[in-house]
């Protein structure tokens, strides 16, 4: 498997996890882990900043696949198969139609950034 295929697989898994979050047969702990995993993947803030050579991408190469693996263990296989098939349909016509799902994540990070910067403002 080359790097492009791995990235495409991770993208598909993340889209499937975002769909699994809405599925009624998924338990609430698995839903919470799905939200954390997709949020971490979409987040511009990492545990180790990307500008640090080698180590910056190491957390994405270890933490993200681990979180995906953990989600896959918690979600029933038939549900995950159904979500993967639905996720393939999401990307058929280019970008997903429901881009506005990113708004809560952007607002959360903007709030966190404000809370961090606020003490330094005059």
C-alpha positions in Angstrom: 0.0 0.0 0.0 1.5 3.4 -1.0 1.1 6.6 1.0 -1.8 7.9 -1.2 -3.8 4.8 -0.6 -3.2 5.0 3.1 -4.4 8.6 3.2 -7.5 7.7 1.1 -8.3 4.8 3.5 -7.9 7.1 6.6 -10.1 9.7 4.9 -12.8 7.0 4.2 -12.6 5.7 7.8 -13.0 9.2 9.2 -16.0 9.8 7.0 -17.5 6.5 8.0 -16.9 7.3 11.7 -18.8 10.6 11.3 -21.7 8.6 9.9 -21.4 5.9 12.6 -21.9 8.7 15.2 -25.5 9.1 14.0 -26.3 5.4 13.8 -28.7 4.2 16.5 -26.9 0.9 17.1 -23.7 2.6 18.2 -23.3 2.9 21.9 -22.7 6.4 23.5 -19.1 5.6 24.5 -18.3 4.7 20.9 -20.1 7.8 19.7 -18.1 10.0 22.0 -14.9 8.3 20.7 -16.0 8.9 17.1 -16.5 12.6 17.9 -13.1 12.9 19.5 -11.4 11.0 16.7 -13.0 13.1 13.9 -12.4 16.3 15.9 -8.8 15.4 16.4 -8.3 14.7 12.7 -10.0 18.0 11.7 -8.3 20.0 14.4 -5.5 22.4 13.4 -4.0 21.9 16.9 -2.1 18.7 17.6 -0.4 17.3 20.7 2.9 17.9 19.0 3.0 20.8 16.6 3.6 19.9 12.9 6.4 22.4 12.5 8.7 20.3 14.7 10.6 18.1 12.2 9.7 14.4 12.1 8.0 14.5 15.6 5.3 16.9 14.3 3.8 14.3 12.0 4.6 11.4 14.3 1.5 12.0 16.5 -0.7 12.0 13.3 0.9 8.7 12.2 0.4 7.1 15.6 -2.5 8.7 17.5 -5.0 9.0 14.6 -4.7 5.4 13.4 -4.9 4.2 17.0 -8.1 6.2 17.6 -9.6 4.9 14.4 -8.7 1.3 15.4 -10.2 1.8 18.8 -13.5 3.1 17.2 -13.6 0.2 14.9 -13.3 -2.2 17.9 -16.3 -0.4 19.6 -18.6 -0.2 16.7 -20.4 -3.4 15.5 -19.0 -4.7 12.2 -22.3 -4.6 10.2 -22.8 -1.0 11.2 -19.3 0.0 10.2 -19.7 -1.8 6.8 -22.9 0.1 6.2 -21.2 3.4 7.2 -18.2 2.7 4.9 -20.5 2.2 1.9 -22.4 5.4 2.7 -19.0 7.2 3.2 -18.0 6.2 -0.3 -21.1 7.9 -1.7 -20.3 11.1 0.2 -17.2 11.7 -1.9 -18.6 10.7 -5.3 -19.4 14.3 -6.4 -16.4 16.0 -4.9 -16.7 17.6 -1.5 -19.4 16.6 0.9 -22.6 18.7 0.8 -22.7 19.2 4.6 -19.6 21.3 5.0 -21.3 23.3 7.7 -20.6 20.5 10.2 -17.2 22.0 10.6 -18.6 25.2 12.1 -18.9 23.8 15.7 -15.3 22.7 15.5 -14.1 26.0 14.2 -16.1 27.8 16.9 -14.7 25.6 19.6 -11.1 26.3 18.5 -11.8 30.0 18.2 -13.1 30.0 21.8 -10.1 28.1 23.0 -7.7 30.5 21.2 -9.5 33.5 22.7 -9.2 32.0 26.2 -5.5 31.5 25.7 -4.8 34.9 24.2 -7.2 36.9 26.5 -4.7 37.2 29.4 -2.2 38.8 27.1 -4.6 41.4 25.7 -4.5 45.0 27.2 
